Amino acid sequence: MSSLLSLFRKPRTPEQNPNSDTGTAAPPGTAAAVTPDSEKQAGVEKIEAVSSAWTKKGLIVAYFGVFLGSTLYALEAMTTFAYIPAATSAFQLHSGLATVAVVTNVLYATVKPPMAKVADAFGRTEAFVVSIILAVLGFVMRAAAKNLSTYAASQVFGAAGQTGVTILIQIFIADTTSLLWRALFSSLPDVPYVGTTWAGPALAEELGAVENWRWGYGMWAIIFPVGFLPLIYSLVVNQQRAKRLNLIPKKTYSGNWFNVTKSAIVDLDILGLILFTAGLIMLLVPLTLGKNWGWSNGRTVSLLIVGIVTLIAFIVIEAVPKLAPKPLMRWSLLKDRTISSACGIGFFYFFVFYLPSPFFYSWLQVVRNLSTKASGNISNIFTLSSCISSVIISLIIRYTGRYKLVMLSGIPIYVLGYGLMIRYRSSSATLGQIIISQIITGVGGGTINVPAQLALQAACNHQDVAVATAMFLTMANVGGAVGSAVSGAVWSNLLPGKLERGLADLPAREDITLIYNSYIAAMGYEWGSEERIAINKAYEEVFRIQLIIACCLSVPILVLGLMMKSIDLNVVNMHNVKGMVVGNMESYGEDGPEGDDSAPRDGRIQEGGTQVVQKSDREGDEMRH
């Protein structure tokens, strides 16, 4: 605990800290511009006020809530991962795995920007509460689902809530850490996966992943919200402290319902949100349903065209101030090569990951004949190794202030991992070879995602951090959705034909549709029998094609990494945060403003015994890339 407390150190004086807001500005070309206070939305002003009101204990309680909630979230993810094949097979639609994955990823992609905008417009606390309620509703609906349609529909609420929590945790970390510490603390929500990687599959097997999957979902409706109570409590308490100190801005919305509604529409950029969400849905849904509809079908072609046109319209409208006074994503950010490259990296990183991922668990059970627990453990090795490597590289970034070289060193390792998976995808490979390939892929992956997100945040000011982070994670989910769609298309188009050829002269040819739709049916054939050998071969061949595509699409990640600027975080460090944050402390005393009677009550801070009014953020305008 003492080591954590030491992070909340008092800042040096302006003479000692040339990068502080009260000192000399950093050299041009090294940091992001800062938004004037008049342009900041209410949610951003609220969290800055809360940061000024934090006590050390309050901030530690909040981060305890982040860690506890993230631990339960990670355990849920590692447990319910095993329920998805069981649920789809219970509906006799195992091939629907890819459909469920695409629906989930489409929702994950479309929900993040609206939730970030809600957090900017209304407040972080309010957005957290809404997200947790939606997540609980999603768990209840999944537990009660009677068919695949209902199960997929439950993802609307579950994905909205869970992805809201995910993005809000990252936004909270960006609000309460300096850039030098941000990579490490951004990895904090991933640390629990080190333990839950093994505990999750064991719990799923103990509960009965196949027969008790409904209870497996239902129990999280109770457990999930409990984990985030300390964070919500700390936010609420310190928001009240900030109000007592008159740090919270006056009520944003006033007047009649028409004026309030009009202001909310402007603040949320409703037009931009509708265009962005509709465009993504129309673009991604045909990728999943193209096989059923036919790629030359009018619905498929028209949805793809309209989706692309809608997204182009979104970009154009966001660039026009009269149409988007408070845009979802400012045009200047879209033009920044560091931000656009980071978003591209997020897209391809998850595109590659989700190509083999939806069917990897089934492949392990069918081709390798592994148990539920063993298959879950091996499936989670990537998560475990990437979590460990991300923490290590975060520490390297903390003490070097550089992220680009670290990221570029990990990309070839990531590609190598997929190359090894291609070689070891057959039933003749040893279990150790499969595990090693997963470890290497995870180590490479852990050095890519965190630095890319950090680079994007370093190129933004505080007003834009939430939405920019949401866009980065959105592109990651879009990549995941496209990857899942391609994965499902490859599986759906190739596996039936390979099963027909392999089982042509065997009695099992009558059950090809059942085998294709349910991996449990495939496992029902005795290990070593002619039928099982033919089924295994079909699985191997299709999985190999998925891995080859994944390996090839890893290359653009390297190109995008080279395009990013190398920002010195030692220079940028404190220009996009305010108040008491990890790595810096603009405090009024050991126990916050109320604990120091000599502290001013008008938003000023004490430095070296002198009252200093915080300077306008306009002083950072010249520091844009």
Stockholm file with secondary structure:
# STOCKHOLM 1.0

chainA/1-625         MSSLLSLFRKPRTPEQNPNSDTGTAAPPGTAAAVTPDSEKQAGVEKIEAVSSAWTKKGLIVAYFGVFLGSTLYALEAMTTFAYIPAATSAFQLHSGLATVAVVTNVLYATVKPPMAKVADAFGRTEAFVVSIILAVLGFVMRAAAKNLSTYAASQVFGAAGQTGVTILIQIFIADTTSLLWRALFSSLPDVPYVGTTWAGPALAEELGAVENWRWGYGMWAIIFPVGFLPLIYSLVVNQQRAKRLNLIPKKTYSGNWFNVTKSAIVDLDILGLILFTAGLIMLLVPLTLGKNWGWSNGRTVSLLIVGIVTLIAFIVIEAVPKLAPKPLMRWSLLKDRTISSACGIGFFYFFVFYLPSPFFYSWLQVVRNLSTKASGNISNIFTLSSCISSVIISLIIRYTGRYKLVMLSGIPIYVLGYGLMIRYRSSSATLGQIIISQIITGVGGGTINVPAQLALQAACNHQDVAVATAMFLTMANVGGAVGSAVSGAVWSNLLPGKLERGLADLPAREDITLIYNSYIAAMGYEWGSEERIAINKAYEEVFRIQLIIACCLSVPILVLGLMMKSIDLNVVNMHNVKGMVVGNMESYGEDGPEGDDSAPRDGRIQEGGTQVVQKSDREGDEMRH
#=GR chainA/1-625 SS CHHHHTTSCCCCCTTTCTTSTTSCCCCTTSSCCCCCGGGCCHHHHHHHHHHHHCCHHHHHHHHHHHHHHHHHHHHHHHHHTTHHHHHHHHTTCGGGHHHHHHHHHHHHHHHHHHHHHHHHHTCHHHHHHHHHHHHHHHHHHHHHCCSHHHHHHHHHHHHHHHHHHHHHHHHHHHHSBCHHHHHHHHTGGGTTHHHHHHHHHHHHHHHCTTTSHHHHHHTHHHHHHHHTHHHHHHHHHHHHHHHHTTCSCCCSCCSSHHHHHHHHHHHHTHHHHHHHHHHHHHHHHHHHHHHHHCTTSHHHHHHHHHHHHHHHHHHHHHTCTTTCSSCSSCHHHHHCHHHHHHHHHHHHHHHHHHTTHHHHHHHHHHTSCCCHHHHHHHHTHHHHHHHHHHHHHHHHHHHHCCCHHHHHHHHHHHHHHHHHHHHTCSTTSCHHHHHHHHHHHHHHHHTTHHHHHHHHHHTSCHHHHHHHHHHHHHHHHHHHHHHHHHHHHHHHHHHHHHHHHHTTTSGGGGGHHHHHHCHHHHHTSCTTSHHHHHHHHHHHHHHHHHHHHHHHTTHHHHHHHHHSCCCCHHHHTTTTCCSSBBTBCCCSSTTCGGGCTTSCSSSCEEETTEEECCCCGGGGGGGCC
#=GC SS_cons         CHHHHTTSCCCCCTTTCTTSTTSCCCCTTSSCCCCCGGGCCHHHHHHHHHHHHCCHHHHHHHHHHHHHHHHHHHHHHHHHTTHHHHHHHHTTCGGGHHHHHHHHHHHHHHHHHHHHHHHHHTCHHHHHHHHHHHHHHHHHHHHHCCSHHHHHHHHHHHHHHHHHHHHHHHHHHHHSBCHHHHHHHHTGGGTTHHHHHHHHHHHHHHHCTTTSHHHHHHTHHHHHHHHTHHHHHHHHHHHHHHHHTTCSCCCSCCSSHHHHHHHHHHHHTHHHHHHHHHHHHHHHHHHHHHHHHCTTSHHHHHHHHHHHHHHHHHHHHHTCTTTCSSCSSCHHHHHCHHHHHHHHHHHHHHHHHHTTHHHHHHHHHHTSCCCHHHHHHHHTHHHHHHHHHHHHHHHHHHHHCCCHHHHHHHHHHHHHHHHHHHHTCSTTSCHHHHHHHHHHHHHHHHTTHHHHHHHHHHTSCHHHHHHHHHHHHHHHHHHHHHHHHHHHHHHHHHHHHHHHHHTTTSGGGGGHHHHHHCHHHHHTSCTTSHHHHHHHHHHHHHHHHHHHHHHHTTHHHHHHHHHSCCCCHHHHTTTTCCSSBBTBCCCSSTTCGGGCTTSCSSSCEEETTEEECCCCGGGGGGGCC
//
